[in-house]
Amino acid sequence: MIQNRLAPHESLEVHELLNFKTLCLAKSKMMQGLVFDQELRALMQKDVEQSIQAIKALQSLYTKAPFASDAPVH
């Protein structure tokens, strides 16, 4: 039988990954304002876009956690 829910330890790991990616996203967005090199700025923008996609994927996975709280929103 396939369960559609995460185990508690899996939920905590997804939560930790979600927190880490959210922190990385905030740092990349903040640092973009300090960068003057266009190539580096483009790389940082790409990182922001990929981080947003990863956060959305983690949020959808986090809804399978057995806890009764909503997924954090960035």
Predicted model as a PDB file, atoms N, CA, C, CB and O in Angstrom, pLDDT in the B-factor column:
MODEL        1                                                                  
ATOM      1  N   MET A   1       0.836  -1.181   0.000  1.00 50.00           N  
ATOM      2  CA  MET A   1       0.000   0.000   0.000  1.00 50.00           C  
ATOM      3  C   MET A   1       0.881   1.246   0.000  1.00 50.00           C  
ATOM      4  CB  MET A   1      -0.951  -0.003   1.214  1.00 50.00           C  
ATOM      5  O   MET A   1       1.784   1.377   0.827  1.00 50.00           O  
ATOM      6  N   ILE A   2       0.615   2.153  -0.928  1.00 57.00           N  
ATOM      7  CA  ILE A   2       1.387   3.385  -1.026  1.00 57.00           C  
ATOM      8  C   ILE A   2       0.700   4.475  -0.219  1.00 57.00           C  
ATOM      9  CB  ILE A   2       1.555   3.820  -2.502  1.00 57.00           C  
ATOM     10  O   ILE A   2      -0.470   4.791  -0.434  1.00 57.00           O  
ATOM     11  N   GLN A   3       1.462   5.045   0.721  1.00 70.00           N  
ATOM     12  CA  GLN A   3       0.909   6.135   1.522  1.00 70.00           C  
ATOM     13  C   GLN A   3       1.183   7.456   0.819  1.00 70.00           C  
ATOM     14  CB  GLN A   3       1.508   6.138   2.957  1.00 70.00           C  
ATOM     15  O   GLN A   3       2.238   7.642   0.213  1.00 70.00           O  
ATOM     16  N   ASN A   4       0.238   8.357   0.906  1.00 84.00           N  
ATOM     17  CA  ASN A   4       0.378   9.671   0.277  1.00 84.00           C  
ATOM     18  C   ASN A   4       0.793  10.732   1.291  1.00 84.00           C  
ATOM     19  CB  ASN A   4      -0.932  10.078  -0.397  1.00 84.00           C  
ATOM     20  O   ASN A   4       0.559  11.922   1.078  1.00 84.00           O  
ATOM     21  N   ARG A   5       1.403  10.308   2.386  1.00 87.00           N  
ATOM     22  CA  ARG A   5       1.820  11.241   3.417  1.00 87.00           C  
ATOM     23  C   ARG A   5       3.295  11.011   3.730  1.00 87.00           C  
ATOM     24  CB  ARG A   5       0.952  11.084   4.691  1.00 87.00           C  
ATOM     25  O   ARG A   5       3.828   9.917   3.541  1.00 87.00           O  
ATOM     26  N   LEU A   6       3.929  12.055   4.205  1.00 85.00           N  
ATOM     27  CA  LEU A   6       5.326  11.943   4.613  1.00 85.00           C  
ATOM     28  C   LEU A   6       5.395  11.446   6.053  1.00 85.00           C  
ATOM     29  CB  LEU A   6       6.057  13.303   4.465  1.00 85.00           C  
ATOM     30  O   LEU A   6       4.486  11.682   6.848  1.00 85.00           O  
ATOM     31  N   ALA A   7       6.468  10.766   6.370  1.00 87.00           N  
ATOM     32  CA  ALA A   7       6.732  10.398   7.754  1.00 87.00           C  
ATOM     33  C   ALA A   7       7.180  11.654   8.494  1.00 87.00           C  
ATOM     34  CB  ALA A   7       7.811   9.261   7.850  1.00 87.00           C  
ATOM     35  O   ALA A   7       7.638  12.606   7.862  1.00 87.00           O  
ATOM     36  N   PRO A   8       7.060  11.676   9.812  1.00 86.00           N  
ATOM     37  CA  PRO A   8       7.465  12.877  10.567  1.00 86.00           C  
ATOM     38  C   PRO A   8       8.911  13.313  10.288  1.00 86.00           C  
ATOM     39  CB  PRO A   8       7.300  12.621  12.056  1.00 86.00           C  
ATOM     40  O   PRO A   8       9.172  14.506  10.132  1.00 86.00           O  
ATOM     41  N   HIS A   9       9.842  12.371  10.223  1.00 88.00           N  
ATOM     42  CA  HIS A   9      11.238  12.770   9.974  1.00 88.00           C  
ATOM     43  C   HIS A   9      11.407  13.318   8.555  1.00 88.00           C  
ATOM     44  CB  HIS A   9      12.189  11.570  10.193  1.00 88.00           C  
ATOM     45  O   HIS A   9      12.218  14.217   8.335  1.00 88.00           O  
ATOM     46  N   GLU A  10      10.657  12.791   7.602  1.00 90.00           N  
ATOM     47  CA  GLU A  10      10.717  13.321   6.234  1.00 90.00           C  
ATOM     48  C   GLU A  10      10.135  14.736   6.180  1.00 90.00           C  
ATOM     49  CB  GLU A  10       9.953  12.390   5.257  1.00 90.00           C  
ATOM     50  O   GLU A  10      10.634  15.599   5.457  1.00 90.00           O  
ATOM     51  N   SER A  11       9.089  14.953   6.943  1.00 88.00           N  
ATOM     52  CA  SER A  11       8.471  16.280   6.990  1.00 88.00           C  
ATOM     53  C   SER A  11       9.440  17.312   7.545  1.00 88.00           C  
ATOM     54  CB  SER A  11       7.196  16.249   7.838  1.00 88.00           C  
ATOM     55  O   SER A  11       9.531  18.433   7.044  1.00 88.00           O  
ATOM     56  N   LEU A  12      10.161  16.917   8.586  1.00 90.00           N  
ATOM     57  CA  LEU A  12      11.129  17.846   9.169  1.00 90.00           C  
ATOM     58  C   LEU A  12      12.255  18.151   8.187  1.00 90.00           C  
ATOM     59  CB  LEU A  12      11.706  17.273  10.469  1.00 90.00           C  
ATOM     60  O   LEU A  12      12.724  19.286   8.110  1.00 90.00           O  
ATOM     61  N   GLU A  13      12.686  17.145   7.442  1.00 93.00           N  
ATOM     62  CA  GLU A  13      13.742  17.376   6.448  1.00 93.00           C  
ATOM     63  C   GLU A  13      13.265  18.302   5.332  1.00 93.00           C  
ATOM     64  CB  GLU A  13      14.212  16.043   5.853  1.00 93.00           C  
ATOM     65  O   GLU A  13      14.010  19.177   4.892  1.00 93.00           O  
ATOM     66  N   VAL A  14      12.039  18.117   4.879  1.00 92.00           N  
ATOM     67  CA  VAL A  14      11.487  19.008   3.853  1.00 92.00           C  
ATOM     68  C   VAL A  14      11.370  20.425   4.418  1.00 92.00           C  
ATOM     69  CB  VAL A  14      10.096  18.497   3.361  1.00 92.00           C  
ATOM     70  O   VAL A  14      11.654  21.400   3.721  1.00 92.00           O  
ATOM     71  N   HIS A  15      10.953  20.535   5.678  1.00 92.00           N  
ATOM     72  CA  HIS A  15      10.850  21.846   6.321  1.00 92.00           C  
ATOM     73  C   HIS A  15      12.222  22.532   6.383  1.00 92.00           C  
ATOM     74  CB  HIS A  15      10.259  21.702   7.743  1.00 92.00           C  
ATOM     75  O   HIS A  15      12.332  23.727   6.109  1.00 92.00           O  
ATOM     76  N   GLU A  16      13.253  21.781   6.739  1.00 94.00           N  
ATOM     77  CA  GLU A  16      14.604  22.343   6.799  1.00 94.00           C  
ATOM     78  C   GLU A  16      15.069  22.778   5.410  1.00 94.00           C  
ATOM     79  CB  GLU A  16      15.591  21.318   7.392  1.00 94.00           C  
ATOM     80  O   GLU A  16      15.674  23.841   5.271  1.00 94.00           O  
ATOM     81  N   LEU A  17      14.797  21.979   4.388  1.00 95.00           N  
ATOM     82  CA  LEU A  17      15.168  22.357   3.020  1.00 95.00           C  
ATOM     83  C   LEU A  17      14.422  23.609   2.575  1.00 95.00           C  
ATOM     84  CB  LEU A  17      14.881  21.205   2.048  1.00 95.00           C  
ATOM     85  O   LEU A  17      14.986  24.485   1.921  1.00 95.00           O  
ATOM     86  N   LEU A  18      13.152  23.678   2.939  1.00 94.00           N  
ATOM     87  CA  LEU A  18      12.348  24.849   2.586  1.00 94.00           C  
ATOM     88  C   LEU A  18      12.900  26.108   3.254  1.00 94.00           C  
ATOM     89  CB  LEU A  18      10.878  24.634   2.990  1.00 94.00           C  
ATOM     90  O   LEU A  18      12.987  27.161   2.622  1.00 94.00           O  
ATOM     91  N   ASN A  19      13.266  26.003   4.513  1.00 95.00           N  
ATOM     92  CA  ASN A  19      13.871  27.142   5.205  1.00 95.00           C  
ATOM     93  C   ASN A  19      15.196  27.538   4.562  1.00 95.00           C  
ATOM     94  CB  ASN A  19      14.085  26.814   6.686  1.00 95.00           C  
ATOM     95  O   ASN A  19      15.469  28.726   4.392  1.00 95.00           O  
ATOM     96  N   PHE A  20      16.020  26.557   4.203  1.00 95.00           N  
ATOM     97  CA  PHE A  20      17.321  26.834   3.589  1.00 95.00           C  
ATOM     98  C   PHE A  20      17.146  27.531   2.238  1.00 95.00           C  
ATOM     99  CB  PHE A  20      18.122  25.527   3.414  1.00 95.00           C  
ATOM    100  O   PHE A  20      17.811  28.530   1.964  1.00 95.00           O  
ATOM    101  N   LYS A  21      16.255  27.006   1.396  1.00 95.00           N  
ATOM    102  CA  LYS A  21      16.053  27.612   0.073  1.00 95.00           C  
ATOM    103  C   LYS A  21      15.461  29.013   0.195  1.00 95.00           C  
ATOM    104  CB  LYS A  21      15.136  26.727  -0.790  1.00 95.00           C  
ATOM    105  O   LYS A  21      15.795  29.897  -0.594  1.00 95.00           O  
ATOM    106  N   THR A  22      14.590  29.221   1.172  1.00 95.00           N  
ATOM    107  CA  THR A  22      14.014  30.552   1.387  1.00 95.00           C  
ATOM    108  C   THR A  22      15.094  31.542   1.801  1.00 95.00           C  
ATOM    109  CB  THR A  22      12.906  30.498   2.454  1.00 95.00           C  
ATOM    110  O   THR A  22      15.095  32.688   1.351  1.00 95.00           O  
ATOM    111  N   LEU A  23      16.002  31.109   2.649  1.00 95.00           N  
ATOM    112  CA  LEU A  23      17.119  31.966   3.071  1.00 95.00           C  
ATOM    113  C   LEU A  23      18.046  32.268   1.893  1.00 95.00           C  
ATOM    114  CB  LEU A  23      17.916  31.293   4.214  1.00 95.00           C  
ATOM    115  O   LEU A  23      18.504  33.400   1.740  1.00 95.00           O  
ATOM    116  N   CYS A  24      18.323  31.262   1.060  1.00 92.00           N  
ATOM    117  CA  CYS A  24      19.163  31.466  -0.124  1.00 92.00           C  
ATOM    118  C   CYS A  24      18.503  32.450  -1.092  1.00 92.00           C  
ATOM    119  CB  CYS A  24      19.433  30.121  -0.833  1.00 92.00           C  
ATOM    120  O   CYS A  24      19.172  33.303  -1.675  1.00 92.00           O  
ATOM    121  N   LEU A  25      17.200  32.323  -1.254  1.00 94.00           N  
ATOM    122  CA  LEU A  25      16.466  33.234  -2.135  1.00 94.00           C  
ATOM    123  C   LEU A  25      16.554  34.671  -1.622  1.00 94.00           C  
ATOM    124  CB  LEU A  25      14.992  32.799  -2.253  1.00 94.00           C  
ATOM    125  O   LEU A  25      16.805  35.596  -2.394  1.00 94.00           O  
ATOM    126  N   ALA A  26      16.351  34.850  -0.344  1.00 94.00           N  
ATOM    127  CA  ALA A  26      16.425  36.197   0.235  1.00 94.00           C  
ATOM    128  C   ALA A  26      17.818  36.792   0.063  1.00 94.00           C  
ATOM    129  CB  ALA A  26      16.050  36.162   1.725  1.00 94.00           C  
ATOM    130  O   ALA A  26      17.958  37.973  -0.255  1.00 94.00           O  
ATOM    131  N   LYS A  27      18.844  35.975   0.272  1.00 93.00           N  
ATOM    132  CA  LYS A  27      20.222  36.449   0.138  1.00 93.00           C  
ATOM    133  C   LYS A  27      20.526  36.829  -1.316  1.00 93.00           C  
ATOM    134  CB  LYS A  27      21.212  35.368   0.626  1.00 93.00           C  
ATOM    135  O   LYS A  27      21.140  37.865  -1.572  1.00 93.00           O  
ATOM    136  N   SER A  28      20.096  35.992  -2.262  1.00 91.00           N  
ATOM    137  CA  SER A  28      20.355  36.293  -3.673  1.00 91.00           C  
ATOM    138  C   SER A  28      19.643  37.570  -4.109  1.00 91.00           C  
ATOM    139  CB  SER A  28      19.915  35.123  -4.556  1.00 91.00           C  
ATOM    140  O   SER A  28      20.207  38.391  -4.831  1.00 91.00           O  
ATOM    141  N   LYS A  29      18.396  37.727  -3.663  1.00 92.00           N  
ATOM    142  CA  LYS A  29      17.663  38.947  -4.025  1.00 92.00           C  
ATOM    143  C   LYS A  29      18.326  40.179  -3.442  1.00 92.00           C  
ATOM    144  CB  LYS A  29      16.215  38.865  -3.548  1.00 92.00           C  
ATOM    145  O   LYS A  29      18.419  41.213  -4.104  1.00 92.00           O  
ATOM    146  N   MET A  30      18.787  40.071  -2.202  1.00 93.00           N  
ATOM    147  CA  MET A  30      19.417  41.211  -1.542  1.00 93.00           C  
ATOM    148  C   MET A  30      20.755  41.555  -2.200  1.00 93.00           C  
ATOM    149  CB  MET A  30      19.620  40.917  -0.049  1.00 93.00           C  
ATOM    150  O   MET A  30      21.077  42.730  -2.374  1.00 93.00           O  
ATOM    151  N   MET A  31      21.527  40.541  -2.562  1.00 91.00           N  
ATOM    152  CA  MET A  31      22.855  40.773  -3.126  1.00 91.00           C  
ATOM    153  C   MET A  31      22.792  41.322  -4.552  1.00 91.00           C  
ATOM    154  CB  MET A  31      23.655  39.482  -3.110  1.00 91.00           C  
ATOM    155  O   MET A  31      23.733  41.974  -5.004  1.00 91.00           O  
ATOM    156  N   GLN A  32      21.693  41.066  -5.261  1.00 89.00           N  
ATOM    157  CA  GLN A  32      21.566  41.587  -6.625  1.00 89.00           C  
ATOM    158  C   GLN A  32      21.677  43.108  -6.658  1.00 89.00           C  
ATOM    159  CB  GLN A  32      20.235  41.152  -7.236  1.00 89.00           C  
ATOM    160  O   GLN A  32      22.178  43.675  -7.630  1.00 89.00           O  
ATOM    161  N   GLY A  33      21.223  43.753  -5.623  1.00 88.00           N  
ATOM    162  CA  GLY A  33      21.302  45.210  -5.569  1.00 88.00           C  
ATOM    163  C   GLY A  33      22.703  45.735  -5.378  1.00 88.00           C  
ATOM    164  O   GLY A  33      22.964  46.917  -5.603  1.00 88.00           O  
ATOM    165  N   LEU A  34      23.604  44.868  -4.965  1.00 93.00           N  
ATOM    166  CA  LEU A  34      24.981  45.295  -4.689  1.00 93.00           C  
ATOM    167  C   LEU A  34      25.944  44.935  -5.808  1.00 93.00           C  
ATOM    168  CB  LEU A  34      25.463  44.678  -3.399  1.00 93.00           C  
ATOM    169  O   LEU A  34      27.110  45.325  -5.770  1.00 93.00           O  
ATOM    170  N   VAL A  35      25.462  44.184  -6.819  1.00 93.00           N  
ATOM    171  CA  VAL A  35      26.333  43.701  -7.887  1.00 93.00           C  
ATOM    172  C   VAL A  35      26.219  44.614  -9.104  1.00 93.00           C  
ATOM    173  CB  VAL A  35      25.979  42.244  -8.267  1.00 93.00           C  
ATOM    174  O   VAL A  35      25.117  44.945  -9.542  1.00 93.00           O  
ATOM    175  N   PHE A  36      27.362  45.014  -9.641  1.00 94.00           N  
ATOM    176  CA  PHE A  36      27.369  45.883 -10.816  1.00 94.00           C  
ATOM    177  C   PHE A  36      27.724  45.137 -12.100  1.00 94.00           C  
ATOM    178  CB  PHE A  36      28.343  47.018 -10.606  1.00 94.00           C  
ATOM    179  O   PHE A  36      27.432  45.612 -13.198  1.00 94.00           O  
ATOM    180  N   ASP A  37      28.357  43.963 -11.963  1.00 95.00           N  
ATOM    181  CA  ASP A  37      28.707  43.157 -13.126  1.00 95.00           C  
ATOM    182  C   ASP A  37      27.441  42.508 -13.692  1.00 95.00           C  
ATOM    183  CB  ASP A  37      29.765  42.077 -12.753  1.00 95.00           C  
ATOM    184  O   ASP A  37      26.733  41.792 -12.984  1.00 95.00           O  
ATOM    185  N   GLN A  38      27.166  42.762 -14.966  1.00 95.00           N  
ATOM    186  CA  GLN A  38      25.917  42.286 -15.575  1.00 95.00           C  
ATOM    187  C   GLN A  38      25.860  40.762 -15.687  1.00 95.00           C  
ATOM    188  CB  GLN A  38      25.748  42.901 -16.954  1.00 95.00           C  
ATOM    189  O   GLN A  38      24.798  40.160 -15.527  1.00 95.00           O  
ATOM    190  N   GLU A  39      27.005  40.148 -15.961  1.00 95.00           N  
ATOM    191  CA  GLU A  39      27.023  38.683 -16.074  1.00 95.00           C  
ATOM    192  C   GLU A  39      26.716  38.026 -14.727  1.00 95.00           C  
ATOM    193  CB  GLU A  39      28.393  38.201 -16.598  1.00 95.00           C  
ATOM    194  O   GLU A  39      25.946  37.068 -14.652  1.00 95.00           O  
ATOM    195  N   LEU A  40      27.324  38.550 -13.677  1.00 94.00           N  
ATOM    196  CA  LEU A  40      27.066  38.020 -12.341  1.00 94.00           C  
ATOM    197  C   LEU A  40      25.622  38.286 -11.924  1.00 94.00           C  
ATOM    198  CB  LEU A  40      28.037  38.637 -11.323  1.00 94.00           C  
ATOM    199  O   LEU A  40      24.984  37.434 -11.304  1.00 94.00           O  
ATOM    200  N   ARG A  41      25.119  39.443 -12.257  1.00 93.00           N  
ATOM    201  CA  ARG A  41      23.734  39.776 -11.933  1.00 93.00           C  
ATOM    202  C   ARG A  41      22.757  38.816 -12.650  1.00 93.00           C  
ATOM    203  CB  ARG A  41      23.433  41.248 -12.325  1.00 93.00           C  
ATOM    204  O   ARG A  41      21.744  38.407 -12.083  1.00 93.00           O  
ATOM    205  N   ALA A  42      23.085  38.472 -13.899  1.00 94.00           N  
ATOM    206  CA  ALA A  42      22.231  37.538 -14.641  1.00 94.00           C  
ATOM    207  C   ALA A  42      22.264  36.149 -14.002  1.00 94.00           C  
ATOM    208  CB  ALA A  42      22.676  37.456 -16.117  1.00 94.00           C  
ATOM    209  O   ALA A  42      21.239  35.470 -13.933  1.00 94.00           O  
ATOM    210  N   LEU A  43      23.433  35.732 -13.540  1.00 94.00           N  
ATOM    211  CA  LEU A  43      23.531  34.448 -12.846  1.00 94.00           C  
ATOM    212  C   LEU A  43      22.717  34.461 -11.558  1.00 94.00           C  
ATOM    213  CB  LEU A  43      24.996  34.114 -12.539  1.00 94.00           C  
ATOM    214  O   LEU A  43      22.054  33.481 -11.218  1.00 94.00           O  
ATOM    215  N   MET A  44      22.775  35.571 -10.854  1.00 93.00           N  
ATOM    216  CA  MET A  44      22.015  35.670  -9.607  1.00 93.00           C  
ATOM    217  C   MET A  44      20.517  35.669  -9.886  1.00 93.00           C  
ATOM    218  CB  MET A  44      22.408  36.939  -8.835  1.00 93.00           C  
ATOM    219  O   MET A  44      19.743  35.100  -9.116  1.00 93.00           O  
ATOM    220  N   GLN A  45      20.105  36.299 -10.978  1.00 94.00           N  
ATOM    221  CA  GLN A  45      18.687  36.294 -11.339  1.00 94.00           C  
ATOM    222  C   GLN A  45      18.235  34.881 -11.686  1.00 94.00           C  
ATOM    223  CB  GLN A  45      18.421  37.246 -12.523  1.00 94.00           C  
ATOM    224  O   GLN A  45      17.131  34.467 -11.332  1.00 94.00           O  
ATOM    225  N   LYS A  46      19.099  34.147 -12.380  1.00 94.00           N  
ATOM    226  CA  LYS A  46      18.782  32.751 -12.700  1.00 94.00           C  
ATOM    227  C   LYS A  46      18.656  31.930 -11.419  1.00 94.00           C  
ATOM    228  CB  LYS A  46      19.865  32.143 -13.625  1.00 94.00           C  
ATOM    229  O   LYS A  46      17.779  31.072 -11.313  1.00 94.00           O  
ATOM    230  N   ASP A  47      19.526  32.189 -10.452  1.00 93.00           N  
ATOM    231  CA  ASP A  47      19.451  31.496  -9.162  1.00 93.00           C  
ATOM    232  C   ASP A  47      18.146  31.823  -8.450  1.00 93.00           C  
ATOM    233  CB  ASP A  47      20.648  31.874  -8.274  1.00 93.00           C  
ATOM    234  O   ASP A  47      17.533  30.944  -7.844  1.00 93.00           O  
ATOM    235  N   VAL A  48      17.718  33.075  -8.516  1.00 95.00           N  
ATOM    236  CA  VAL A  48      16.450  33.482  -7.895  1.00 95.00           C  
ATOM    237  C   VAL A  48      15.290  32.719  -8.525  1.00 95.00           C  
ATOM    238  CB  VAL A  48      16.231  35.011  -8.039  1.00 95.00           C  
ATOM    239  O   VAL A  48      14.427  32.195  -7.820  1.00 95.00           O  
ATOM    240  N   GLU A  49      15.271  32.659  -9.845  1.00 96.00           N  
ATOM    241  CA  GLU A  49      14.174  31.970 -10.536  1.00 96.00           C  
ATOM    242  C   GLU A  49      14.155  30.476 -10.216  1.00 96.00           C  
ATOM    243  CB  GLU A  49      14.290  32.173 -12.050  1.00 96.00           C  
ATOM    244  O   GLU A  49      13.089  29.899 -10.004  1.00 96.00           O  
ATOM    245  N   GLN A  50      15.329  29.853 -10.181  1.00 95.00           N  
ATOM    246  CA  GLN A  50      15.405  28.425  -9.852  1.00 95.00           C  
ATOM    247  C   GLN A  50      15.034  28.184  -8.392  1.00 95.00           C  
ATOM    248  CB  GLN A  50      16.817  27.881 -10.135  1.00 95.00           C  
ATOM    249  O   GLN A  50      14.405  27.176  -8.070  1.00 95.00           O  
ATOM    250  N   SER A  51      15.418  29.096  -7.517  1.00 94.00           N  
ATOM    251  CA  SER A  51      15.057  28.947  -6.105  1.00 94.00           C  
ATOM    252  C   SER A  51      13.552  29.047  -5.913  1.00 94.00           C  
ATOM    253  CB  SER A  51      15.764  30.006  -5.256  1.00 94.00           C  
ATOM    254  O   SER A  51      12.984  28.318  -5.101  1.00 94.00           O  
ATOM    255  N   ILE A  52      12.902  29.937  -6.647  1.00 96.00           N  
ATOM    256  CA  ILE A  52      11.443  30.065  -6.548  1.00 96.00           C  
ATOM    257  C   ILE A  52      10.770  28.773  -6.992  1.00 96.00           C  
ATOM    258  CB  ILE A  52      10.938  31.252  -7.400  1.00 96.00           C  
ATOM    259  O   ILE A  52       9.807  28.324  -6.370  1.00 96.00           O  
ATOM    260  N   GLN A  53      11.276  28.174  -8.070  1.00 96.00           N  
ATOM    261  CA  GLN A  53      10.714  26.896  -8.528  1.00 96.00           C  
ATOM    262  C   GLN A  53      10.935  25.799  -7.484  1.00 96.00           C  
ATOM    263  CB  GLN A  53      11.345  26.480  -9.876  1.00 96.00           C  
ATOM    264  O   GLN A  53      10.037  24.999  -7.221  1.00 96.00           O  
ATOM    265  N   ALA A  54      12.117  25.762  -6.897  1.00 95.00           N  
ATOM    266  CA  ALA A  54      12.407  24.744  -5.876  1.00 95.00           C  
ATOM    267  C   ALA A  54      11.525  24.935  -4.650  1.00 95.00           C  
ATOM    268  CB  ALA A  54      13.890  24.794  -5.467  1.00 95.00           C  
ATOM    269  O   ALA A  54      11.056  23.961  -4.061  1.00 95.00           O  
ATOM    270  N   ILE A  55      11.299  26.185  -4.264  1.00 95.00           N  
ATOM    271  CA  ILE A  55      10.444  26.456  -3.100  1.00 95.00           C  
ATOM    272  C   ILE A  55       9.008  26.015  -3.378  1.00 95.00           C  
ATOM    273  CB  ILE A  55      10.479  27.962  -2.734  1.00 95.00           C  
ATOM    274  O   ILE A  55       8.352  25.440  -2.510  1.00 95.00           O  
ATOM    275  N   LYS A  56       8.526  26.284  -4.582  1.00 95.00           N  
ATOM    276  CA  LYS A  56       7.170  25.837  -4.936  1.00 95.00           C  
ATOM    277  C   LYS A  56       7.067  24.320  -4.880  1.00 95.00           C  
ATOM    278  CB  LYS A  56       6.782  26.338  -6.338  1.00 95.00           C  
ATOM    279  O   LYS A  56       6.070  23.788  -4.391  1.00 95.00           O  
ATOM    280  N   ALA A  57       8.084  23.613  -5.375  1.00 94.00           N  
ATOM    281  CA  ALA A  57       8.070  22.149  -5.340  1.00 94.00           C  
ATOM    282  C   ALA A  57       8.107  21.644  -3.901  1.00 94.00           C  
ATOM    283  CB  ALA A  57       9.259  21.578  -6.135  1.00 94.00           C  
ATOM    284  O   ALA A  57       7.398  20.702  -3.548  1.00 94.00           O  
ATOM    285  N   LEU A  58       8.938  22.276  -3.074  1.00 93.00           N  
ATOM    286  CA  LEU A  58       9.016  21.861  -1.673  1.00 93.00           C  
ATOM    287  C   LEU A  58       7.715  22.158  -0.942  1.00 93.00           C  
ATOM    288  CB  LEU A  58      10.183  22.561  -0.970  1.00 93.00           C  
ATOM    289  O   LEU A  58       7.289  21.371  -0.097  1.00 93.00           O  
ATOM    290  N   GLN A  59       7.071  23.292  -1.259  1.00 92.00           N  
ATOM    291  CA  GLN A  59       5.791  23.623  -0.624  1.00 92.00           C  
ATOM    292  C   GLN A  59       4.727  22.581  -0.971  1.00 92.00           C  
ATOM    293  CB  GLN A  59       5.320  25.027  -1.057  1.00 92.00           C  
ATOM    294  O   GLN A  59       3.934  22.190  -0.115  1.00 92.00           O  
ATOM    295  N   SER A  60       4.711  22.137  -2.220  1.00 91.00           N  
ATOM    296  CA  SER A  60       3.711  21.131  -2.591  1.00 91.00           C  
ATOM    297  C   SER A  60       4.010  19.799  -1.909  1.00 91.00           C  
ATOM    298  CB  SER A  60       3.667  20.947  -4.122  1.00 91.00           C  
ATOM    299  O   SER A  60       3.093  19.066  -1.539  1.00 91.00           O  
ATOM    300  N   LEU A  61       5.279  19.491  -1.745  1.00 90.00           N  
ATOM    301  CA  LEU A  61       5.651  18.273  -1.023  1.00 90.00           C  
ATOM    302  C   LEU A  61       5.316  18.397   0.460  1.00 90.00           C  
ATOM    303  CB  LEU A  61       7.149  17.976  -1.203  1.00 90.00           C  
ATOM    304  O   LEU A  61       4.922  17.417   1.092  1.00 90.00           O  
ATOM    305  N   TYR A  62       5.468  19.584   1.009  1.00 86.00           N  
ATOM    306  CA  TYR A  62       5.230  19.810   2.436  1.00 86.00           C  
ATOM    307  C   TYR A  62       3.760  19.650   2.804  1.00 86.00           C  
ATOM    308  CB  TYR A  62       5.708  21.195   2.833  1.00 86.00           C  
ATOM    309  O   TYR A  62       3.436  19.405   3.966  1.00 86.00           O  
ATOM    310  N   THR A  63       2.876  19.786   1.835  1.00 86.00           N  
ATOM    311  CA  THR A  63       1.445  19.597   2.129  1.00 86.00           C  
ATOM    312  C   THR A  63       1.137  18.157   2.492  1.00 86.00           C  
ATOM    313  CB  THR A  63       0.591  20.018   0.932  1.00 86.00           C  
ATOM    314  O   THR A  63       0.067  17.868   3.027  1.00 86.00           O  
ATOM    315  N   LYS A  64       2.062  17.250   2.208  1.00 85.00           N  
ATOM    316  CA  LYS A  64       1.869  15.842   2.560  1.00 85.00           C  
ATOM    317  C   LYS A  64       2.369  15.528   3.967  1.00 85.00           C  
ATOM    318  CB  LYS A  64       2.578  14.952   1.554  1.00 85.00           C  
ATOM    319  O   LYS A  64       2.339  14.374   4.395  1.00 85.00           O  
ATOM    320  N   ALA A  65       2.825  16.546   4.681  1.00 83.00           N  
ATOM    321  CA  ALA A  65       3.304  16.340   6.042  1.00 83.00           C  
ATOM    322  C   ALA A  65       2.122  16.021   6.956  1.00 83.00           C  
ATOM    323  CB  ALA A  65       4.073  17.589   6.551  1.00 83.00           C  
ATOM    324  O   ALA A  65       1.018  16.522   6.742  1.00 83.00           O  
ATOM    325  N   PRO A  66       2.347  15.205   7.956  1.00 80.00           N  
ATOM    326  CA  PRO A  66       1.247  14.838   8.844  1.00 80.00           C  
ATOM    327  C   PRO A  66       0.873  15.927   9.840  1.00 80.00           C  
ATOM    328  CB  PRO A  66       1.601  13.597   9.588  1.00 80.00           C  
ATOM    329  O   PRO A  66      -0.014  15.719  10.667  1.00 80.00           O  
ATOM    330  N   PHE A  67       1.519  17.066   9.781  1.00 70.00           N  
ATOM    331  CA  PHE A  67       1.221  18.145  10.715  1.00 70.00           C  
ATOM    332  C   PHE A  67       0.029  18.949  10.217  1.00 70.00           C  
ATOM    333  CB  PHE A  67       2.447  19.059  10.906  1.00 70.00           C  
ATOM    334  O   PHE A  67      -0.306  18.904   9.033  1.00 70.00           O  
ATOM    335  N   ALA A  68      -0.600  19.671  11.107  1.00 57.00           N  
ATOM    336  CA  ALA A  68      -1.825  20.394  10.776  1.00 57.00           C  
ATOM    337  C   ALA A  68      -1.578  21.854  10.433  1.00 57.00           C  
ATOM    338  CB  ALA A  68      -2.792  20.309  11.920  1.00 57.00           C  
ATOM    339  O   ALA A  68      -2.522  22.643  10.465  1.00 57.00           O  
ATOM    340  N   SER A  69      -0.355  22.250  10.106  1.00 60.00           N  
ATOM    341  CA  SER A  69      -0.085  23.650   9.786  1.00 60.00           C  
ATOM    342  C   SER A  69       0.085  23.825   8.279  1.00 60.00           C  
ATOM    343  CB  SER A  69       1.175  24.146  10.531  1.00 60.00           C  
ATOM    344  O   SER A  69       0.372  22.866   7.563  1.00 60.00           O  
ATOM    345  N   ASP A  70      -0.092  25.048   7.808  1.00 61.00           N  
ATOM    346  CA  ASP A  70       0.088  25.363   6.400  1.00 61.00           C  
ATOM    347  C   ASP A  70       1.565  25.463   6.073  1.00 61.00           C  
ATOM    348  CB  ASP A  70      -0.630  26.667   6.037  1.00 61.00           C  
ATOM    349  O   ASP A  70       2.391  25.704   6.952  1.00 61.00           O  
ATOM    350  N   ALA A  71       1.891  25.276   4.801  1.00 60.00           N  
ATOM    351  CA  ALA A  71       3.268  25.424   4.361  1.00 60.00           C  
ATOM    352  C   ALA A  71       3.670  26.886   4.442  1.00 60.00           C  
ATOM    353  CB  ALA A  71       3.451  24.887   2.928  1.00 60.00           C  
ATOM    354  O   ALA A  71       2.863  27.766   4.143  1.00 60.00           O  
ATOM    355  N   PRO A  72       4.913  27.161   4.845  1.00 65.00           N  
ATOM    356  CA  PRO A  72       5.390  28.543   4.892  1.00 65.00           C  
ATOM    357  C   PRO A  72       5.360  29.176   3.504  1.00 65.00           C  
ATOM    358  CB  PRO A  72       6.813  28.600   5.469  1.00 65.00           C  
ATOM    359  O   PRO A  72       5.622  28.512   2.501  1.00 65.00           O  
ATOM    360  N   VAL A  73       5.040  30.455   3.460  1.00 66.00           N  
ATOM    361  CA  VAL A  73       4.980  31.194   2.206  1.00 66.00           C  
ATOM    362  C   VAL A  73       6.149  32.155   2.176  1.00 66.00           C  
ATOM    363  CB  VAL A  73       3.624  31.949   2.046  1.00 66.00           C  
ATOM    364  O   VAL A  73       6.417  32.836   3.166  1.00 66.00           O  
ATOM    365  N   HIS A  74       6.853  32.220   1.047  1.00 63.00           N  
ATOM    366  CA  HIS A  74       7.995  33.134   0.952  1.00 63.00           C  
ATOM    367  C   HIS A  74       7.534  34.510   0.575  1.00 63.00           C  
ATOM    368  CB  HIS A  74       9.017  32.632  -0.060  1.00 63.00           C  
ATOM    369  O   HIS A  74       8.351  35.421   0.445  1.00 63.00           O  
TER     370      HIS A  74                                                      
ENDMDL                                                                          
END                                                                             
